[in-house]
Amino acid sequence: MTKVPEEPEQQRRLPQQARSWARFNRILDAAAELFAEIGYESVTTDEIAARANTSVGGLYRFFPDKLAVFHAVVERYLNQLREMFAALHTEETTQLPLEVYIGQVIDAFDQFVTANPSYRAVFVQSRLVSTEIMAMDTAFNQEIAQQLSAFFALRNPALEASQRDLLATVSVEVASALEILSLTRDSKFQHLVLTEAKKLLFIYLRQYFPD
């Protein structure tokens, strides 16, 4: 059984100046690469600092330990996904045919994974490294479901709030489960699974959002 590390006792300190932010992000970039290359358990803070071209003391200035670095890497990915989701759900998007809208959302995630090669490995490892990260993932899905429910209200105002919430929750959980599956193998498998996700979500939602 994989041992789940204890959660970090201290909160990381955020940078206050542009130069510090640059170092902070270099550390996260380096950590993401190393976690993907050799795995969380094998990576040391010394290696992260060396890859980031900073001192170990410079790393500890922001992070109390390796787990805090891992948390920050995952959190940065989640923030990027939040921005992506927000950009895909605008007033203009409500006018798109349902199949086009679903395709845009799934394709955007596909492109995100391709543009961030370390995401796949980091995300898969995150489910084993920390119980807090699993909670972060659950909270993220709930947050996205709330936003999707509001978007569904714009697409079909006749739907009751409870029904919209249910549709949004099911859609997000189905997409999340297929996302996890798509990340377990190579990019070809990822594309195949995401293509099936488009079909499944379209069949499910078209009865509620006819074009």
Buried (B, 14 or more C-beta within 10 A) or exposed (E): EEEEBEEBEEEBBEBEEEEBEEBBBBBBBBBBBBBBEEEBEEBEBEBBBBBBEBEBEBBBBBBBBBBBBBBBBBBBBBEBBBEBBEEBBEEEBBEBEBBEBBBEBBBBBBEBBEEBEBBBBBBEBBEBBBEBBBEBBEEBBEBBBBBBBBBBBEBBEEBEEEBBBBBBBBBBEBBBEBBBBBBEEEBEEBBEBBBBBBEBBBEBBBEBBEE
